């Protein structure tokens, strides 16, 4: 039997990718969902086109699409950090998702570890995510039809793609979730869970008050990382998920707590 020629499929892909580069020469950014609609292809195919062009050095991938390498654009903090400690974040996400039950309502913090966790929720059914992170909301809207998303109100922190402020905290006062998944900027053994942005400390505290239980997602680089604002002690959370615990510092601090106030430490499998 003669082998079917795959040349037409390759030609169509090349034409789409050439058209994508032409779009970027005028518009600076493109989004996966937009490309799928424009070319009448699936989201998976649109992502594959962008991945191929990024591998060829023709553009730079972002969470929801791509940006031009030739035109000036302010890139968000999340996009700059997306490949930082990526393996650790994926391991943390795979472990943390085991703490989620079908039908749960979850409050999810902002950042790339939180995004990795949300991506892992594809394994769950009928989950609702409440978030102030615009990148997470965009990703769910574009790529996770089985997950519902509720976006909190507030002011947008430019360059960070998350919402904060009194409206965010007020929104959380009206809500109740099964669990909150929090991503600290740092962990100081003598102090606890830390962040650098005062308004975000307030949002994280409001998230914790709105949830039945609180889970911390934290890669090892956060231990002793420079942060100035404490938003909670580890005795206020039920679980801590890490890729590893450097020198056992987190475990040692947990052991110092009264037994009824100790969170469970989950070290992710690699």
N, C-alpha and C positions, 0 to 999 in steps of 0.2 A: 504494500500500500504506500502510495506517495505521501511524504510528509507535507502537511499543510504549511504554506509559506506564511511566516509571521511578519513579513516586511510591512504590510499595510498598518498593522498595529504599532510598529516602531515609528512609521511615518507620522501617524496621528499624534503620538506622544511627542515627537520632535516639533511638530507644528504647535501643539499646545504650549510647550515649554518656550518656544520662540515668542509666542504671543504673550506669555507671562512676563518675559523680560521686556517686551515692548511696553506692557502696562506699567512696569516698575520705572521705566524711563520717564513716565509722565506723572505717576501717582505716588511714588515713594514707597508705599506699602500695599500689600495685597493680603486678603484673608482667605483661608481655606474654603469657608462656606461660599464666599463670593465667587471663587474660581469654579467650584463645583456647579453653581448655578449658571455661570457664564458659558462653560464648555459642555454642560449637560453630562457631567461625569459624577461618580461617587466621591464622597469626602475622602475615602481611602485613596482613590486615584489622584485626587488633587494634592494630597499630602505627599504621595510618592513623587509627583512631579517636582514639588518644592524641595524634597530631600535630594533628588538627583541633581537639581540645579545648585543646591548648597554644596553638595559634594564636589561639584565641578568648579566651585569658587565663584559662581555667578551671582549669588545673593546670600543673605544671612537669614537663617530661620529664626522665628520667634514662636511663642506658644501657639498662637492662633493663625499664623501665616508666615510672612517673610517681609524683609525690608531690603531696599536697594543698597548696594555698596557704593554707588556713584553719587547719590544725593544725600544731603545732610538730614539727620533725623535724631531727635532725642530718644534714646533707648531706655526703657524702664529698668529699674533695679532688678526686677525679677528676670528680665531677659538676659541681663548681664550675668546673673547667678545661676542660670538654668543648668549649666554643665558642672557647677561646682559641687564636689562630693556627691555626684549623681548616683553612684552605686550604693552609697550609704543611704541616700534618701529612698531609693527603690526598695532596699531591704527593710527599712523602717515602715514604709507604706504596706508592704506585703504582710508584715507582722501585725500592724495596727488594724488592718481591715478585718482581722480575725476577731476583733473586739466589737464589730458591728453586726447587728442582727437585721434580717430582712424586715422592712417596714419601719426602721428607725428614722427619727428626725435628728439631724446632726448639725451642730454649729461648727463651722470650719474656719480657722484663723487664716491669715494671709501668708504668702510666701511660697517658695518653690518646694519645700518639704510638704506643705499643705496641698499643693497641686499634685505632687506625686501620690499622696494619699487619696485624693479625689479620683485620680485615674484608676486606682486599684478598686474603687467601688463598683466597677463594671461587673464584678463577680457577685454583687448583691442585687436583691430585687426590692422595688418599691421604696427606695430610700429618698428622703428629702434633705437637701443641703441648704443651710442658712449661712450666708457669707457676706462679708464686706469687701471681698477681693474681686475686682472686676475681671481679672484674668481667669480666675476659677469659674466665675459665672459664665464668661464667654466660652470656656472650654466645655462646660456641661451643655450649654445651648447648642454648640456646634457638633459635639462628638458623643454625647451620652443621652440618647433619647429615653432610656429607662430610668433616669435620675431626674427628680424635680429640683428646682433651685429657687430660693427666695433671697433677693438682694436687699440688704439693710440700707437705710437711708444715710445721709451724712454728707460731709465735705470730702472732695477728692484730694488726696495728697499727691500733688503732681510728681511724676517720675516714679511713683510707687504703685499706682493702680489699685489703691484700696481707699475705703471711705472711713471717716472717723468723725468724732465730735459729739455734741449733745444729741443730735438727731439719731446717731448710731446707737448711743447708750439708751435713749428713750425707746427706740424700736425693740431693743433686747428686753426691756422691762415688760413688754407686751407678749413675749414669746416664751415657750417652754420646749426644751429639747431633751432627748434621751441622753445625749452626750455632747460635750464640746471637745474638739481636738485643737490644742493650742501649740504654737510654735514660738518658743522664747528666742530672743536674740542672744542670750547667754545664760549660763548657770554658774553662780558663785557659791561654792560650798558653804560659806559662812552666812550667806544671805538668802539664796533661793533662786527663783526664776526671774530673769531680768529682760529689760528692753531699753532702747535708747530714746524713744519718742514718747513724751509725757502723755499725749492724747491717746496713743496706742495702748499704754498701760491701763488707762481707764476703760478702753474698749475690751481688752482682754479680761479685766475684772468683771465687766458686765456680762461677757460671754460665760464666765464661770458661774455667775449667779443664776443664769438662765437655764443651766443644764443640771440634770440629775447626777451626772458624774463627769469628771474632767480628766482628759487624757493628754499627756504632754508628748509631743513628737520632737525629738532632739538628737541630732547627730553629734558625734564625739567632739567635733570642733567647737561646739558651743560651751563645753566645760572650761571654765576659767576665761572665756572670751570676754573682752572688754565691753561692759554694759553698765549703765549708771542708775537705772531705775528698777526697783524691785516691784513686781506686780503680784507675786504670791510666793508663799513658802511651799515646799513640796508636800507638807502635811495637808494641804488643801486640795490635792489631786488624788485620783484613785489609781492611776496607772502612768508609768513613764516608759516610753518605747525608744530604744536607742540602738544604733548599729554596734556600738561597743561602749564599755564604761571604763575610761582611761584610769588606770591605777586603782580601780574600784572606788573612786571618790563618791559617786552617786550612791552606790550600795552602802558605803560607810555612813553617809549622812542619813540614809533611810534607817539604818540600824540604831541610830541615836534617838529616834523618835519613839514615843510610846507605841506599844504594839497595835492599838486600835486606830492609830493615825498614820500608819505606814502605807505608802502606795506600793503597788506591785511593780517591780522592775522587769521589763521584757527586753531581753537582748536579742536583736534580730538575727535570724539565720541567714548566712551569706551563701 
